[in-house]
């Protein structure tokens, strides 16, 4: 989401780091402080920061992996 102020941007950044920590460790303690927190985007729309482990895992599984581009030729 796009936000208007650095305080909200910082909060969203900390949340993303907490999600990453959760996905790496499976430990929900990283997400607990973000439960029930909502942020307002630059268009005025409110977004709840997701802390449900099943939903976070589902979202993460839907993210497409970037294609691997072979940077070395086959020698021909």
Buried (B, 14 or more C-beta within 10 A) or exposed (E): EEBEEEEBBEBBEBBEEBBEBBEEEEEBEBBEEBEEEEBBBEEEEEEEBBBEEEEBEEEEEEEEEEEEEEEEEEEE
